């Protein structure tokens, strides 16, 4: 599953080549938000946003 960012803290689900969300969007305090995803090859990737 892959998710496409739609703004204002929302994701839209898109089924594709097997990627998945490992940890949904979570706050890291004054530093913003992060989400952890696993790509189609099994690599863990962190995404960061200030908003």
C-alpha positions in Angstrom: 0.0 0.0 0.0 1.2 3.5 -0.8 -0.3 6.7 0.5 -0.5 10.0 -1.4 -0.3 13.2 0.6 -3.4 15.3 0.2 -2.5 18.2 2.5 -3.9 19.2 5.9 -2.7 16.1 7.6 -4.6 13.6 5.4 -3.4 10.7 3.3 -5.3 9.0 0.5 -4.8 5.2 0.3 -3.4 3.9 -3.0 -2.7 0.2 -3.4 0.4 -0.3 -5.5 3.5 -2.6 -5.5 3.5 -3.6 -1.8 4.8 -0.6 0.2 3.2 -0.1 3.6 2.9 2.3 6.5 5.0 1.1 9.5 4.1 3.9 11.9 1.4 6.5 11.1 2.0 10.2 11.4 3.1 11.0 15.0 4.2 14.2 16.8 7.8 14.8 17.8 7.0 17.9 19.8 8.3 21.3 18.6 10.2 19.5 15.8 7.0 18.6 13.8 5.8 15.2 12.8 7.2 12.0 11.4 5.9 8.8 9.7 7.8 5.6 9.0 7.1 3.7 5.8 8.4 0.5 4.3 9.1 0.6 0.6 8.5 -2.2 -1.9 12.1 -3.6 -1.3 11.7 -3.7 2.5 13.6 -0.5 3.3 12.4 1.5 6.2 12.0 5.2 5.4 11.3 8.2 7.7 9.2 11.1 6.4 9.4 14.5 8.3 7.1 17.5 8.2 7.1 20.7 10.3 3.3 20.9 10.0 
